[in-house]
Amino acid sequence: MSVLDFDYMLGLVPILLSYLPLTLAMAAAGMVLALVLACGLAVIRVLGIPGLNGATLLFISFFRGTPLLVQLFLFYYGLPQVLAFLTQIDGITATIMGLTLHFAAYMAESIRAAIVGVDRSQTEAALSIGMTNGQLMRRIVLPQATRVAVPTLMNYFIDMIKATSLAFTLGVTELMGATQKEAAGSFLYFEAFITVAVIYWGIVELLAWCQRRLEWRLNEAYRR
């Protein structure tokens, strides 16, 4: 007698894969929004803008110091109690909000470190020829910082994909939510969760390969 029901596992794969687009869409939306927000936060930290710098530090401290699950519950269940316009928020929107703010806090520090790591002589040369701080960031600092930050940012994207599994706690039927429902209906919990684990593993390995290729391309000019 087989320990695992392989026929059930094989049949489960196409069912679970049909929910993969939603998982990837939430992660992609969260990544784009988090990256935009993180860049803004990092620039504020580097320039030390009065007032905004303190608010940025508080934001980063809160979202790095509290669990993502707590933040998701706060957006989905808590905020609608105090902000009437959020009463119609759905689980997908709350998940994207949570992913955006949570990972932006981490990414901001990585981007800040990459910016600070740019050779100071280049920034001094740019300022000496009359560039503004904005031009300095756009033309000199950020392009070079991108090469340094990309590996870390890709790791955050991988973590974000895995973090979407928490969306099922808000009633979202994504990859993990679908697995939970299928397992509850069949009582084959081990087979169901092994199957979804392999799917997540495959996604992460594919992204890791893409990350290595991207790093190789970005570092190509430095190997000449």
Number of C-alpha atoms within 10 A of each C-alpha: 4 5 6 12 13 12 8 14 18 12 10 18 16 11 14 20 16 13 17 18 12 17 24 18 15 22 23 17 15 26 26 14 17 26 21 13 18 25 19 16 25 25 19 21 19 14 10 13 12 10 9 13 18 13 13 20 14 13 17 21 13 14 18 16 11 11 11 19 16 12 21 23 18 15 20 24 16 15 15 15 13 9 9 9 10 16 14 9 14 14 21 22 14 21 29 23 20 26 26 25 24 25 26 30 26 18 25 26 17 20 27 22 16 20 24 13 13 17 11 12 9 13 16 12 12 19 14 10 8 10 15 12 13 11 13 18 18 11 12 16 23 20 13 17 20 15 15 21 18 18 16 14 21 18 14 17 21 19 14 22 21 19 16 26 18 17 25 19 15 18 12 20 20 25 26 26 21 21 25 17 14 18 17 12 10 11 11 15 16 12 21 25 17 13 20 21 13 12 17 18 13 12 16 18 13 11 16 16 11 13 18 13 11 16 15 12 12 15 12 10 8 7 6 5
